[in-house]
Amino acid sequence: QPIGKIFDHIRKILILLTLFLGILTIIVLKTYRINYNQYLKIIKVIANVVVILTLTFIVDNIIIFYFLFELSVIPIYLNLMTWGTTKERQSAGLYLFFYTFSSSMLILIAAIYLFQVSNSFHFCVLWRSENKLNNLLRIIIVMVFMVKLPVIFVHLWLPRAHVESPLGGSMILAGVILKLGGYGVVLLLMSIYWRFVSFGLFFVVLGLLGSVMAALFCLNQVDLKRTVAFASVSHIRMIFSGLFTFSNLGLWTSVAMILVHGVCSSGIFYGLGVLYYRIHSRRILILNRTGYSLSFFRMWWFFICVMNIAFPPTLRFVSEL
């Protein structure tokens, strides 16, 4: 298929995922006994995130994409700093701000260079002018989205942000914000398909290595939310590896994994929010026997976890296979 049609299909999927998770998060927060004024403030933050992300997936101008890419972090940062669960939210907010904003500056540098060689900021010009980009610039652009996914060695901000964020922030962060990294990699690979194949194996190995290491980190955690955060990172890195196989099968299975991961990870963080609201603890040992008194929740939790571990015949199983 032409590049434009493939790109439009991926955009539509991500926009629908953003709208679905935004509405779902607002409905979920309605069930919590929080102050009405606080509820309205949280809704405004989530609505701003949804609007910014939707516009990010729509625009065709790399400069506008850069500003929206940066702007999407601000509501999550405010949500984290205002309604974070512990005093560690300041450290988590600093990590979030430093990693995302400092790395995103590279997009602006790439956009300025692109304008100099092609006299345009449009994505279509990027696809047509890719032979004018050197490999160093391509790697720099990939590094930006590696932080957003995140990939190994640049992932320290995500577990902290997940653990300290309130329920709505964790659902949006895991469900949609991280997908900006995958969207950026897809956007980049469509312009450097043939000239970047020699680097493909390196990035595939990097993604798989990071996925295994994140899974091993899960075994050493006592905080259930932190465990889920590392598991989410492990699955996201599989998406990164799939995209760098440079095949149609790898592309569409990665998109399918993006869709399923957005739903599963948001559902799991919602379940953790329910448990924390009732028990006021995220310790695995304390939560070990809690499910016996919540029969419906136990069934729903089992279903979402089965989907998350790629049990057949779920869509995650097909995409990972």
C-alpha positions in Angstrom: 0.0 0.0 0.0 1.1 3.6 -0.5 2.8 5.1 2.5 0.1 7.7 3.0 -2.7 5.2 3.3 -0.8 3.0 5.8 0.0 6.1 7.8 -3.6 7.2 7.8 -4.8 3.8 9.1 -2.4 3.9 11.9 -3.4 7.5 12.8 -7.1 6.5 12.9 -6.3 3.6 15.3 -4.4 5.8 17.7 -7.0 8.5 17.6 -9.8 6.0 18.4 -7.6 4.5 21.2 -7.0 8.0 22.7 -10.7 9.0 22.7 -11.8 5.6 24.1 -9.3 5.7 27.0 -10.0 9.4 27.7 -13.7 8.7 28.0 -13.1 5.5 30.0 -10.8 7.3 32.5 -13.4 10.1 33.1 -16.1 7.4 33.7 -13.9 5.4 36.0 -13.0 8.5 38.1 -16.7 9.2 38.5 -16.9 6.0 40.7 -14.4 7.4 43.2 -15.5 9.4 46.2 -13.5 12.5 45.6 -14.4 16.2 46.0 -16.5 17.5 43.1 -14.2 20.5 42.5 -11.2 18.2 42.4 -13.0 15.8 40.0 -13.7 18.7 37.7 -10.0 19.8 37.8 -8.9 16.2 37.0 -11.4 16.0 34.1 -9.9 19.3 32.7 -6.4 17.8 32.8 -7.5 14.6 31.1 -9.5 16.4 28.5 -6.5 18.6 27.7 -4.3 15.5 27.3 -6.8 13.9 25.0 -7.2 17.0 22.8 -3.4 17.5 22.6 -2.8 13.8 21.7 -5.5 13.8 19.1 -4.1 16.9 17.4 -0.6 15.3 17.6 -1.9 12.3 15.6 -3.6 14.6 13.1 -1.0 17.2 12.2 1.3 16.9 9.1 3.7 19.6 10.0 6.8 18.5 12.0 7.1 21.8 13.9 3.5 21.6 15.1 4.1 18.0 15.9 7.1 19.0 18.0 5.2 21.6 20.0 2.3 19.2 20.6 4.7 16.4 21.4 6.2 18.6 24.2 2.9 20.0 25.3 1.5 16.5 25.9 3.9 16.1 28.9 2.7 19.2 30.7 -0.8 18.0 31.8 0.7 14.7 33.0 3.4 16.6 34.9 0.8 18.8 36.5 -1.4 15.8 37.4 1.6 14.1 38.9 2.8 17.0 41.0 -0.7 18.1 42.1 -2.4 14.7 43.0 0.6 12.5 43.4 0.4 9.8 46.0 3.6 10.5 48.0 6.4 13.0 48.5 8.4 11.1 45.9 6.3 12.7 43.2 8.7 15.7 43.1 11.6 13.4 42.1 9.3 11.5 39.7 8.2 14.8 38.1 11.8 15.9 37.7 12.7 12.7 36.0 9.7 13.0 33.7 10.4 16.6 32.8 14.2 16.1 32.3 14.0 13.0 30.2 11.2 13.9 27.9 11.9 17.6 27.4 15.6 17.3 26.9 15.3 14.5 24.4 12.5 16.1 22.5 14.7 19.1 21.7 16.4 16.8 19.1 13.2 16.8 17.1 13.5 20.6 16.7 17.1 20.3 15.6 16.1 17.7 13.0 13.2 19.9 11.8 15.5 22.8 11.3 17.9 20.7 9.3 15.1 19.3 7.3 13.8 22.8 6.4 17.3 23.7 5.2 17.6 20.8 2.8 13.9 20.7 1.6 12.5 24.1 2.4 9.4 22.6 4.1 8.2 21.2 7.4 5.6 18.7 5.9 5.9 15.0 6.6 5.4 14.1 2.9 8.5 16.2 2.1 10.4 14.2 4.8 9.5 11.0 3.1 10.6 12.3 -0.3 13.8 13.9 0.9 15.0 11.0 3.1 18.1 10.5 0.9 19.3 14.0 2.0 19.4 12.8 5.7 22.6 11.3 7.0 22.6 8.2 9.3 23.6 10.2 12.3 20.5 12.4 12.1 18.3 9.4 11.7 19.8 7.8 14.8 19.3 11.0 16.8 15.6 11.1 15.8 15.2 7.5 16.8 16.7 8.2 20.2 14.0 10.8 20.8 11.3 8.2 20.5 13.3 5.6 22.4 13.0 7.9 25.4 9.2 8.2 24.9 8.6 4.5 24.5 10.9 4.0 26.6 13.8 1.7 25.7 16.5 0.3 28.0 18.9 2.8 29.6 16.4 5.7 29.1 13.5 4.2 31.0 14.2 5.5 34.5 11.5 8.2 34.4 8.6 5.8 33.6 8.4 3.5 36.6 8.7 6.5 38.9 6.0 8.4 37.0 3.6 5.4 37.1 4.1 4.7 40.8 3.6 8.3 41.9 0.8 9.3 39.4 -2.9 9.1 40.5 -5.3 6.7 38.8 -6.2 8.9 35.9 -2.6 9.9 35.2 -1.4 6.3 35.2 -4.2 5.1 32.8 -3.5 7.9 30.3 0.2 7.6 30.6 0.3 3.8 30.0 -2.6 3.8 27.5 -1.7 6.7 25.2 1.3 8.8 26.1 3.7 6.0 25.6 2.2 5.3 22.2 3.6 8.6 21.0 7.0 6.9 20.9 5.7 4.1 18.7 3.9 6.6 16.5 7.1 8.5 16.1 9.1 5.4 15.1 6.5 4.5 12.5 6.6 8.0 11.2 10.4 7.9 10.9 10.6 4.4 9.5 8.3 5.3 6.6 10.9 7.8 5.5 14.0 5.8 6.0 12.8 2.3 5.1 15.5 1.1 2.8 18.4 3.2 4.1 18.1 2.1 7.7 17.8 -1.7 7.3 21.5 -2.2 8.2 20.7 -0.8 11.7 17.5 -2.9 12.1 19.1 -5.9 13.9 20.8 -3.7 16.4 17.5 -2.1 17.4 15.7 -5.4 17.5 18.3 -6.8 19.9 18.2 -3.7 22.0 14.4 -3.9 22.3 14.5 -7.6 23.2 17.3 -7.2 25.7 15.4 -4.3 27.3 12.2 -6.4 27.4 13.9 -9.3 29.2 15.7 -7.0 31.7 12.4 -5.2 32.5 10.7 -8.6 33.1 13.6 -9.5 35.5 13.1 -6.3 37.4 9.5 -7.3 38.0 10.7 -10.2 40.1 12.5 -7.9 42.6 9.6 -5.6 43.4 7.4 -5.5 46.4 5.2 -2.7 45.2 2.5 -4.1 42.8 2.1 -0.9 40.9 5.9 -0.7 40.3 5.7 -4.4 39.1 3.0 -3.5 36.6 5.0 -0.5 35.4 8.0 -2.6 34.6 5.8 -5.2 33.0 4.3 -2.4 30.8 7.8 -1.3 29.8 8.7 -4.9 28.9 5.7 -5.2 26.5 6.4 -1.8 25.0 9.9 -2.8 24.0 8.5 -5.7 22.1 6.6 -3.1 20.0 10.0 -1.4 19.3 11.6 -4.6 18.2 8.7 -5.4 15.9 8.8 -2.1 14.1 12.5 -2.5 13.3 12.0 -5.8 11.5 11.2 -3.6 8.5 8.3 -5.8 7.3 4.6 -5.3 6.8 3.9 -8.1 9.3 6.1 -6.5 11.9 4.5 -3.1 11.4 0.9 -4.3 11.7 1.6 -6.7 14.6 3.3 -3.8 16.4 0.2 -1.6 15.8 -2.0 -4.4 17.1 0.2 -4.7 20.2 0.0 -0.9 20.7 -3.8 -1.2 20.7 -4.0 -4.2 23.1 -1.3 -2.8 25.4 -3.3 0.5 25.7 -6.4 -1.3 26.8 -4.7 -3.9 29.0 -2.3 -1.6 30.8 -5.0 0.9 31.5 -7.3 -1.8 32.8 -4.6 -3.2 35.2 -3.8 0.3 36.5 -7.6 0.8 37.1 -7.6 -2.5 39.1 -4.7 -1.3 41.2 -6.5 1.9 41.8 -9.6 0.0 43.1 -7.4 -2.1 45.4 -5.5 0.9 46.7 -8.8 2.8 47.3 -10.0 -0.1 49.5 -6.8 -1.4 51.2 -4.6 1.8 51.1 -1.6 -0.3 50.2 0.2 -1.5 47.1 2.3 -4.2 48.9 2.0 -7.5 47.2 2.0 -9.5 50.5 -0.8 -7.3 51.9 -2.9 -7.6 48.7 -2.3 -11.3 48.4 -5.7 -12.4 49.9 -7.7 -9.3 49.2 -9.3 -10.8 46.0 -11.2 -13.4 48.0 -13.7 -10.8 49.2 -14.1 -9.3 45.7 -15.6 -12.1 43.6 -16.5 -10.0 40.5 -13.3 -8.0 40.7 -11.3 -11.3 40.9 -13.0 -12.5 37.7 -12.4 -9.3 35.9 -8.8 -9.1 37.1 -8.2 -12.7 35.9 -9.6 -11.8 32.4 -7.5 -8.7 32.0 -4.3 -10.4 33.2 -4.9 -13.4 30.8 -5.2 -10.9 28.0 -2.0 -9.1 29.1 0.1 -12.3 29.2 -0.9 -13.1 25.6 -3.1 -16.2 26.3 -4.6 -17.5 23.1 -6.8 -16.6 21.3 -6.4 -12.9 22.4 -5.2 -10.3 20.1 -2.0 -9.9 22.1 -1.2 -13.6 21.5 -1.6 -13.1 17.7 0.5 -9.9 17.7 3.4 -11.4 19.8 3.4 -14.6 17.8 
